[in-house]
Amino acid sequence: MTKSNTAKTVPKGSQNQVLFFRALLILGALLLVGGGIWYVAITGIVGAKKWDFMQYGLAPMLMSALGGIVILLDLAVYFFHPAFRDVSAKLKHDLKRDKHRYILIAPGILTVFIFSYIPMYGVILAFKDFKIKSGIMFSQWCGFDNFARFFGRSVAGDVIWNTLFIGITQLVITFPVPIILALLLNELRSKKFRGLIQSTIYLPHFVSWVIMYSLLFSLFSITGGVVNKILLSGGMQQINLLSDPNMFYGMLYGTSIWKEAGWGTIIYMAAIAGVDEEMHEAAYLDGANRFQRCIYITLPSIAFVVTTMLILNVGSVMGANFDQIMNLRTASTQTTVAQVIDTYVYDMGVEKGQYDFATAIGLFQQGVNCVMLFLSNFVVKKMSGEGFF
């Protein structure tokens, strides 16, 4: 007895309609984006003094407007033309059913678009010889000159090395700490005691790095720090924690663990809460102790969360914690071990006003972070079979 094929196939006419709709949508998007790129490019070539909108700007503006009209007409035809009734029926049903959800997420999407995507226009500063009078739009293009300036400086190698060294070592030292803390907290019997410990280790997260430096200064200052006063009264040598370049990395890792390790346990505790208790019970009946159950059941069960967080952290290796380093660096460390890409961008852009140069450095940093993100995802996926995407 053979089974009849009951699978529904999409009619060829409907497939052609969908392909036609997608082609028009892509065409409209290309016209819209292409016109915008053309407009931005021509302004930087012509410049503010010779700029004539009717001569240079009208054509790209009309091109973008045409692209927008094509997209709107394409959507109108897709939703309202009888020929697309069967194709768009499911989407219209979903929009009507979940309209309140879409209304709720619309402000969030709009906020992200306004404050995260529109400012990306400023990235073109990296390829321009920025003049304040001309503005971003009419400043002349300079190609990769800003990148060449950065890599041509002797400080570039030190800055990149410091950033990579701090990012990698901080990842290796601090990443396992929240996982270990979460596993230890999960083993506590008393829920009240666990809640007390969790609240205690969460609190440092809400202390700003400015307050953190004030606390360190009060404790370890050479002139009036409490710890150094105690050491001096006992006849011992003072600790120059804040100004000694050799102690900067230890202070960096220690403050990172103290401030963020507790907060980092939240996601791992949530993942551990979803582990099936029946597996623990079965392992207990087989004679596994608590440590073995933790290693062979709990950890593998949260492996996806661990790999996801690892990939995200590797993707930000070149983005050392700016707030932390900016507040903890001193005059004796800011030009040596504490000079990373983020602080160098701040020094060049905010303090010296070289916005185009600073943008180029920041763009290089984010490009490396993007490569590291995809590379780490590829490696982890090959090793464990689980990746972020």
C-alpha positions as CSV (number, residue, x, y, z in Angstrom):
1,M,0.0,0.0,0.0
2,T,1.6,3.3,-1.1
3,K,1.2,6.6,0.6
4,S,-0.4,9.4,-1.4
5,N,1.6,12.6,-1.7
6,T,-0.5,15.2,0.2
7,A,2.3,17.8,0.3
8,K,1.0,21.1,-0.9
9,T,2.9,22.6,-3.7
10,V,3.0,26.3,-4.5
11,P,1.4,27.1,-7.9
12,K,3.8,28.2,-10.6
13,G,1.9,31.4,-11.1
14,S,2.2,32.2,-7.4
15,Q,6.0,31.5,-7.5
16,N,6.4,33.9,-10.4
17,Q,4.4,36.6,-8.6
18,V,6.6,36.2,-5.5
19,L,9.8,36.4,-7.7
20,F,8.4,39.5,-9.4
21,F,7.6,41.2,-6.0
22,R,11.1,40.4,-4.7
23,A,12.8,41.7,-7.9
24,L,10.9,45.0,-7.7
25,L,11.7,45.3,-4.0
26,I,15.4,44.7,-4.6
27,L,15.4,47.2,-7.5
28,G,13.7,49.8,-5.3
29,A,16.2,49.2,-2.5
30,L,19.2,49.5,-4.9
31,L,17.8,52.8,-6.3
32,L,17.2,54.2,-2.9
33,V,20.6,53.2,-1.4
34,G,22.5,53.9,-4.7
35,G,21.0,57.5,-4.9
36,G,22.1,58.1,-1.3
37,I,25.6,56.9,-1.9
38,W,25.8,58.9,-5.1
39,Y,24.7,62.1,-3.2
40,V,27.2,61.6,-0.4
41,A,30.0,60.8,-2.8
42,I,29.4,63.8,-5.1
43,T,29.3,66.3,-2.2
44,G,32.7,65.2,-1.0
45,I,34.1,65.4,-4.5
46,V,32.7,68.8,-5.4
47,G,33.0,70.5,-2.0
48,A,30.9,73.3,-0.4
49,K,32.3,76.2,-2.3
50,K,31.4,74.8,-5.8
51,W,28.3,73.0,-4.7
52,D,25.2,73.5,-6.9
53,F,22.2,71.3,-6.0
54,M,20.6,71.6,-9.4
55,Q,23.8,70.5,-11.1
56,Y,25.1,67.9,-8.7
57,G,22.4,66.9,-6.2
58,L,19.2,66.7,-8.2
59,A,20.0,63.5,-10.1
60,P,20.9,61.4,-7.0
61,M,17.9,62.8,-5.1
62,L,15.6,61.8,-7.9
63,M,17.1,58.4,-8.0
64,S,16.5,57.8,-4.3
65,A,13.0,59.2,-4.6
66,L,12.3,56.8,-7.5
67,G,13.6,53.9,-5.4
68,G,11.3,54.9,-2.5
69,I,8.3,55.1,-4.8
70,V,9.1,51.7,-6.4
71,I,9.2,50.1,-2.9
72,L,5.9,51.7,-1.8
73,L,4.1,50.8,-5.0
74,D,5.5,47.3,-4.8
75,L,4.2,46.8,-1.3
76,A,0.8,48.3,-2.2
77,V,0.5,45.9,-5.1
78,Y,1.5,43.0,-3.0
79,F,-1.0,43.6,-0.3
80,F,-4.0,45.0,-2.3
81,H,-3.8,43.7,-5.9
82,P,-6.1,40.7,-6.5
83,A,-3.3,38.8,-8.3
84,F,-1.3,38.6,-5.0
85,R,-4.3,37.8,-2.8
86,D,-3.3,34.1,-2.3
87,V,0.4,34.9,-1.8
88,S,0.0,37.7,0.7
89,A,-2.9,36.1,2.6
90,K,-0.7,34.5,5.2
91,L,1.3,37.6,5.9
92,K,-1.8,39.8,6.1
93,H,-3.3,37.2,8.6
94,D,-0.2,37.3,10.7
95,L,-0.1,41.1,10.7
96,K,-3.7,41.3,11.7
97,R,-3.4,38.7,14.4
98,D,-0.3,40.1,16.0
99,K,-0.9,43.8,15.3
100,H,-0.6,44.8,19.0
101,R,2.8,43.1,19.3
102,Y,4.1,44.9,16.2
103,I,2.8,48.2,17.7
104,L,4.6,47.4,20.9
105,I,8.0,46.7,19.3
106,A,7.7,49.6,16.8
107,P,9.1,52.2,19.2
108,G,12.0,50.0,20.0
109,I,12.8,49.4,16.4
110,L,12.5,53.2,15.7
111,T,14.8,54.0,18.6
112,V,17.4,51.6,17.4
113,F,17.2,52.9,13.9
114,I,17.5,56.6,15.0
115,F,20.2,56.2,17.6
116,S,22.2,53.2,16.2
117,Y,21.9,53.2,12.4
118,I,21.6,56.9,11.4
119,P,24.8,57.8,13.3
120,M,26.6,55.2,11.2
121,Y,26.6,57.9,8.5
122,G,29.5,59.5,10.5
123,V,31.8,56.5,9.6
124,I,32.6,58.3,6.3
125,L,34.7,60.7,8.4
126,A,37.4,58.0,8.3
127,F,37.8,58.6,4.5
128,K,37.6,62.4,4.6
129,D,39.8,65.4,5.4
130,F,37.4,66.8,7.9
131,K,37.0,70.6,8.1
132,I,34.6,72.0,10.6
133,K,33.4,74.8,8.3
134,S,32.6,72.3,5.5
135,G,31.0,69.7,7.8
136,I,30.9,66.0,7.3
137,M,29.0,66.2,4.0
138,F,31.2,68.7,2.1
139,S,34.6,67.8,3.5
140,Q,36.9,66.5,0.8
141,W,37.6,62.8,0.4
142,C,41.1,61.6,1.3
143,G,40.8,57.9,0.7
144,F,42.8,55.8,3.2
145,D,45.1,58.6,4.2
146,N,43.8,58.6,7.8
147,F,44.5,54.9,8.1
148,A,48.0,55.4,6.6
149,R,48.7,58.2,9.2
150,F,47.8,55.9,12.1
151,F,49.8,52.9,10.9
152,G,52.7,55.2,10.0
153,R,53.1,56.3,13.6
154,S,55.4,54.5,16.0
155,V,52.7,54.5,18.7
156,A,50.3,52.3,16.5
157,G,52.1,49.1,17.3
158,D,52.2,49.7,21.0
159,V,48.5,50.7,21.1
160,I,47.4,47.6,19.1
161,W,49.6,45.3,21.2
162,N,48.3,46.7,24.5
163,T,44.7,46.4,23.3
164,L,45.1,42.8,22.2
165,F,47.1,41.8,25.3
166,I,44.6,43.3,27.7
167,G,41.6,41.9,25.7
168,I,42.9,38.3,25.5
169,T,44.3,38.0,29.0
170,Q,41.2,39.6,30.5
171,L,39.1,37.1,28.6
172,V,41.2,34.1,29.7
173,I,41.3,35.3,33.4
174,T,37.8,36.7,33.9
175,F,35.6,34.7,31.6
176,P,35.5,31.4,33.6
177,V,34.9,33.2,36.9
178,P,31.1,33.8,36.5
179,I,30.6,30.2,35.3
180,I,32.4,28.9,38.4
181,L,30.5,31.2,40.7
182,A,27.2,30.1,39.1
183,L,28.0,26.5,39.6
184,L,29.0,27.1,43.2
185,L,25.8,29.1,43.9
186,N,23.7,26.3,42.4
187,E,25.1,23.9,44.9
188,L,24.1,25.9,47.9
189,R,21.3,24.2,49.9
190,S,19.7,27.2,51.6
191,K,17.8,29.4,49.2
192,K,17.9,32.4,51.7
193,F,21.7,32.1,52.0
194,R,22.0,31.8,48.2
195,G,19.9,34.9,47.7
196,L,22.0,36.8,50.2
197,I,25.2,35.8,48.4
198,Q,23.8,36.7,45.0
199,S,22.7,40.1,46.2
200,T,26.1,40.8,47.7
201,I,28.0,39.9,44.5
202,Y,25.6,41.7,42.2
203,L,26.0,45.1,44.0
204,P,29.5,46.0,42.7
205,H,28.1,46.1,39.2
206,F,26.1,49.2,40.1
207,V,29.2,51.0,41.3
208,S,30.6,53.3,38.5
209,W,34.3,53.1,37.6
210,V,34.7,56.7,38.9
211,I,33.6,55.5,42.4
212,M,35.8,52.5,41.9
213,Y,38.9,54.6,41.4
214,S,37.9,56.8,44.4
215,L,37.8,53.6,46.5
216,L,41.2,52.4,45.2
217,F,42.7,55.9,45.8
218,S,41.4,55.9,49.4
219,L,42.9,52.5,50.0
220,F,46.1,52.5,48.1
221,S,47.2,56.1,47.7
222,I,50.8,56.6,48.6
223,T,50.1,59.8,50.4
224,G,47.0,58.9,52.4
225,G,45.7,55.4,51.5
226,V,44.4,53.4,54.4
227,V,46.2,50.2,53.4
228,N,49.6,51.9,52.9
229,K,49.2,53.7,56.2
230,I,48.7,50.3,57.9
231,L,51.7,48.8,56.1
232,L,53.9,51.8,56.9
233,S,52.9,51.7,60.6
234,G,53.9,48.0,60.6
235,G,57.3,48.7,59.1
236,M,56.5,47.2,55.7
237,Q,56.9,48.6,52.3
238,Q,54.1,50.6,50.7
239,I,52.2,49.3,47.7
240,N,52.2,51.7,44.7
241,L,49.2,50.1,43.1
242,L,47.9,53.1,41.2
243,S,51.0,54.4,39.6
244,D,53.3,51.4,39.1
245,P,53.0,50.1,35.5
246,N,54.0,46.6,36.6
247,M,50.9,46.4,38.8
248,F,48.4,47.9,36.4
249,Y,47.4,44.6,34.8
250,G,46.7,43.0,38.2
251,M,44.6,45.9,39.2
252,L,42.7,45.7,35.9
253,Y,41.9,42.0,36.2
254,G,41.1,42.2,40.0
255,T,38.7,45.1,39.6
256,S,37.0,43.5,36.6
257,I,36.3,40.3,38.6
258,W,35.2,42.2,41.7
259,K,32.8,44.5,39.7
260,E,31.4,42.2,37.0
261,A,31.8,38.6,38.0
262,G,28.7,38.5,40.1
263,W,26.5,40.2,37.5
264,G,27.8,37.8,34.9
265,T,26.4,34.8,36.8
266,I,22.8,35.9,36.1
267,I,22.6,34.4,32.6
268,Y,24.4,31.2,33.7
269,M,22.1,30.8,36.8
270,A,19.1,31.1,34.4
271,A,20.5,28.4,32.1
272,I,21.2,26.1,35.1
273,A,17.6,26.5,36.3
274,G,16.5,24.9,33.0
275,V,18.5,21.7,33.5
276,D,16.4,18.6,33.8
277,E,16.4,17.5,37.5
278,E,15.7,13.9,36.4
279,M,19.2,13.6,35.0
280,H,20.6,14.6,38.3
281,E,18.4,12.1,40.1
282,A,19.4,9.3,37.7
283,A,23.1,10.2,38.1
284,Y,22.7,10.2,41.9
285,L,21.2,6.7,41.9
286,D,24.1,5.6,39.8
287,G,26.5,6.8,42.5
288,A,27.7,10.1,41.1
289,N,28.7,12.6,43.7
290,R,27.9,16.4,43.5
291,F,31.1,17.3,41.8
292,Q,30.6,14.6,39.1
293,R,27.0,15.7,38.5
294,C,28.2,19.3,38.1
295,I,30.9,18.3,35.6
296,Y,29.1,15.7,33.6
297,I,25.5,17.0,33.7
298,T,25.2,20.7,34.6
299,L,28.1,22.0,32.5
300,P,27.2,20.1,29.2
301,S,23.6,21.3,29.7
302,I,24.6,24.9,29.6
303,A,27.3,24.5,26.9
304,F,25.4,26.5,24.4
305,V,25.1,29.5,26.7
306,V,28.8,29.2,27.5
307,T,29.8,29.1,23.8
308,T,27.5,31.9,22.9
309,M,29.0,34.2,25.6
310,L,32.5,33.1,24.6
311,I,31.9,34.0,21.0
312,L,30.5,37.4,22.0
313,N,33.4,38.1,24.3
314,V,36.0,37.1,21.7
315,G,34.2,39.4,19.3
316,S,35.0,42.4,21.6
317,V,38.7,41.5,22.3
318,M,39.8,44.6,20.5
319,G,37.3,46.7,22.5
320,A,39.0,46.9,25.9
321,N,36.8,48.3,28.7
322,F,37.1,52.1,28.0
323,D,35.4,53.2,31.2
324,Q,37.6,51.0,33.3
325,I,41.0,51.9,31.7
326,M,40.1,55.6,31.3
327,N,39.4,55.9,35.1
328,L,42.2,53.7,36.4
329,R,45.0,55.1,34.3
330,T,47.4,57.7,35.7
331,A,50.0,60.0,34.4
332,S,52.7,57.2,34.7
333,T,50.6,54.6,32.9
334,Q,48.5,56.4,30.3
335,T,51.3,56.5,27.7
336,T,52.6,53.0,28.3
337,V,50.5,50.0,29.5
338,A,47.2,51.8,29.7
339,Q,47.2,53.3,26.2
340,V,44.7,51.2,24.2
341,I,42.8,51.9,21.0
342,D,39.8,53.3,22.9
343,T,41.8,55.7,25.0
344,Y,43.9,56.7,22.0
345,V,40.7,57.5,20.0
346,Y,39.6,59.6,22.9
347,D,42.9,61.4,23.1
348,M,43.0,62.1,19.3
349,G,39.3,62.8,18.8
350,V,38.0,64.5,21.9
351,E,41.1,66.2,23.3
352,K,42.9,67.1,20.0
353,G,39.9,67.5,17.7
354,Q,41.2,65.1,15.0
355,Y,37.8,63.6,14.4
356,D,38.6,62.1,11.0
357,F,41.8,60.4,12.3
358,A,40.0,59.1,15.4
359,T,37.1,57.8,13.3
360,A,39.6,55.8,11.1
361,I,41.2,54.2,14.1
362,G,37.8,53.3,15.6
363,L,36.6,51.8,12.2
364,F,39.8,49.7,12.1
365,Q,39.1,48.5,15.6
366,Q,35.5,47.5,14.8
367,G,36.5,45.8,11.6
368,V,38.9,43.6,13.6
369,N,36.2,42.9,16.1
370,C,33.9,41.8,13.4
371,V,36.5,39.4,11.9
372,M,37.2,38.0,15.4
373,L,33.5,37.4,16.0
374,F,33.0,35.4,12.8
375,L,36.3,33.6,13.3
376,S,35.6,32.6,16.9
377,N,32.1,31.4,15.9
378,F,33.6,29.3,13.1
379,V,36.3,27.7,15.4
380,V,33.9,27.0,18.3
381,K,31.3,25.5,15.9
382,K,34.0,23.2,14.4
383,M,35.2,22.1,17.9
384,S,31.9,21.7,19.7
385,G,29.3,21.6,17.0
386,E,27.5,24.6,18.5
387,G,27.8,28.1,17.3
388,F,26.1,31.5,17.7
389,F,25.0,31.6,14.1
